[in-house]
């Protein structure tokens, strides 16, 4: 599979990210779990590696490695820390709105800074009363002279407390054409953050609240035209969100298999390694099978995306397969570890907690299956991957490197 989807530069990229994760992130995990607080310095250190610019064109200082390269980066970070993998995916999700909807001036201003690690972007769509129902949002922006005044609240914003510029979708009018997107810097008057809240998993990652109280932004901070907000929200979720969260799940899944295999080698029962028991060996085989299937679904989907081919169903399916199989494997790994897996010095309990965090963002499994049912019935309404295919392709990355 590696030889089919990826090339030597991809393998080199994987090795660089893996070495960094082992050297810089793994030694900090115990402290991250104990503190349960946002890892500002580590997030910046990761950003300075240039990986937030994975899908940014080299003409703006980015890596230009496409969605497959982005998947490899997130996967390898998540293999060591789901929290830091989530941090990377959230910022790269924030890149989408500028790449696809930003003006040339906005691209020149923000993309080089993001690629250099000097700016962490986010995207803020969800509200307390509107999750998957994007049109139910009530946060607003009112035109006032040469700018807009924003009011309202956004929740579950990835990288909320480390982000420098927030891509905020708010209501400027009624209906589906009444949503508009803006770039809001974190130091603007009228912008504030909600308090950090303890979470079940992903300790070190922030997905909190943004508050807007008569927050004024200039006209040049608007992304696209008035009414483009729904497209900004959906394209970011479909093209980046589903692929990115798939990559986080994939990395956690790899960690589950590696840790469980190690445990079965070291644990002795009846004078032999634990994996000599037939029922344990079958469980390990099932973990391996799930991971292989999940990885194939993930890589195939982003490979199509890099080729500029329509692949919304493949992206949806990749998230379903990866999230569900990772949760299944985490539960099976806990069964294999039994009581030993219940202690916090055992990574398996962390993987199980972290895996649950990937279920809801960019659409729960039920949401993905509803959309896939529309594909089966022939009632799906177009594909974002066809409308907004990236200009940077995997073959260009291989040639350039």
Secondary structure, 3 states (H helix, E strand, C coil): CHHHHCCHHHHHHHHHHHHHHHHHHHHHHHHHHHHCCCCHHHHHHHHCCCHHHCCCCHHHCCCCCHHHHHHHHHHHHHHHCHHHHHHHHHHHHHHHHHHHHCCHHHHHHHHHHHHHCCCCEEEECCECCECCCHHHCCCEEEEECCEEEEEEEEEEEECCCCCCEEEEEEECCCCCCCEEEEEEECCCCCEEECCCCCCCCCCCCCEEEEEEEEEEEEHHHEECCCCCHHHHHHHHHHHHHHHHHHHHHHHHHHHHHHHHHHHHHHCEECCEEHHHCHHHHHHHHHHHHHHHHHHHHHHHHHHHHHCCCCCHHHHHHHHHHHHHHHHHHHHHHHHHHHHHHHCCCCHHHHHHHHHHCCCCCCCCHHHHHHHHHHHHHCCCCCCHHHHCCCCCCHHHHHHHC
